[in-house]
Amino acid sequence: MALIVHKYGGTSMGSTERIRNVAKRVAKWARAGHQMVVVPSAMSGETNRLLGLAKELSPEITTGELQRELDMIASTGEQVSVGLLAIALQAEGMRSVSYTGWQVPIETDSSFTKARIQRIDDVRVRADLAEGKVVIITGFQGIDPDGHITTLGRGGSDTSAVAVAAAMKADECLIYTDVDGVYTTDPRIVAEARRLHTISFEEMLEMASLGSKVLQIRSVEFAGKYRVPLRVLSSFTPWDIPIDEEARSGTLITFEEDEKMEQAVVSGIAFNRDEAKVSLLGVPDKPGIAYQILGPVAEANIDVDVIIQNVGHDGRTDFSFTVHRNDYARTMDLLKAEVIPKAGGAQLSGDPKICKVSIVGIGMRSHVGVASKMFQALSDEAINIQMITTSEIKTSVVIDEKYMELAVRALHKAFDLEQAAD
């Protein structure tokens, strides 16, 4: 029939009972005639527990040698879960075999704790599939050119699953999680949020980068690069629901921009509270000033998001940008130490209590007035916009954090997202 990759998150693997249910679900797909590859995460909380033990013993200075050992430790969580799932499948009467990343092998670079996949050798896996076995592969990990175990960092199991699907040219990669798909926005904030049957890769990439936590952005990038059809669906539906029903459930992330998708100008509202704003007031308005400010920030490996430079006046200008809230204090200290002394007369100010709210939709390409509608909706709620950034299919605003939920609700209503036809 088809080659299908299933990915299960840590919550889905959180107990022996849940692992048994995963095994029953996978067995159902295998008995329907599909070749099955499964990529599970570690049991929920296990990776944090392992790294917590390491932190109790680790020196204060982070070194390459330390990070190598952290990968050795963290990779064992997935090794346990693949073995348990293989045993559970065998209890269901299914032939199965589990592999770690280095056994496949999944080849990565040598960036410990945040490695990048470079190549996957699928010969061993294909041989097992040909013999009728379900193959279970650890997510989150691989092996570098020197034979060291590496891990892929946050969301690494999603990325592993998509990479395996790409390497094996799978018909579809199903990401089972604790939500039943991609919603127009977070249902915990907007009760009327609606699950999307389909969403384009471009939209999903923007949603992931702007704060939607359903899929890790690296996995979406990988899927887009290799054109892997992705489906996000719930692992908490009964395992024995009809396979045809299950295969149509959740949200399909697709390359096809059909007419129905284009009817929706805006597909979703994303938000991110983990932002902080930094402003330099009265810096010299001269060529190179942006590099003079942001060069040291980049060298410190601090990611910058929204950037605004005002129109100059009397040879001076104001320069503002946003960083992740975790990097706020470090950024302020860096600017005080390295930038302010060289930018005579400049004043530094910051605000760690901001957030970014974004509207996303491929329909924005061909519709005018979308941004103005967004701004009017925020104005009607007396929400002040501090910064604005746009692309072809998104408009983002930086606002005071205390207005975030109000802004999301207002925008969801303004663009009729609770009523849009699927």
Disulfide bonds with the S-S distance in Angstrom:
none
